[in-house]
Amino acid sequence: MNQIIKKNGINFGLILGFLLILPTLLGYAFSISFLVSYWTLAFVFLAVIILGIVVIAFSKKALGGFISFKNAFASYFIMVIVSFLLSTLMNFVLFNVIDKNFEQVVKQEQIQVTENQRDFFASKMGNAPQEQVDEFHDKFDEAIEKIKNDKPYSLLSLLKGFTISIAIFSLFGLLLAFILKKKDPALD
């Protein structure tokens, strides 16, 4: 594998890793709402996509303005692996070594957010039949019970999340590599 691809993937992986860790640190230090906000999910998604474009562009520039699909995807994939590995390690250390009780704090916040959503949507149901309202409440009660029983920061759950994140973001990486590749006409 090309050293430029590795170097760019690792360097941008470190940058993205910091950006992925930032909401956790902010949530721990200042406000738990950073950890359960939909805005945080949007931030993570946009950070991965934007830095994915940037890492491929930097690699392309370093390779003389041309990059194969394979090299474009490799630089993106290395970045994603490094960044999500750092984020997963940070979560494991924070929730299992530094502050084992923090998981319960996060769960309470998730339950509160879910209850607020339930109440908001229930108020919008208007004159719905009572059976439908009860079914609606049952679904939210199941979700709340699931939050209470889950262990999202156990090693197994974190590894599962890591694997799923890599799989999902790899699909975006394939798309970005396809869009941003540029074949060297001298190789034809």
Secondary structure, DSSP 8 states (H G I E B T S, - for coil): --HHHHHHHHHHHHHHHHHHHHHHHHHHHT-THHHH-HHHHHHHHHHHHHHHHHHHHHHHHHTTS-B-HHHHHHHHHHHHHHHHHHHHHHHHHIIIII-TTHHHHHHHHHHHHHHHHHHHHHHT-TT--HHHHHHHHHHHHHHHHHHHH--TTSHHHHHHHHHHHHHHHHHHHHHHHHHH-B--GGG-
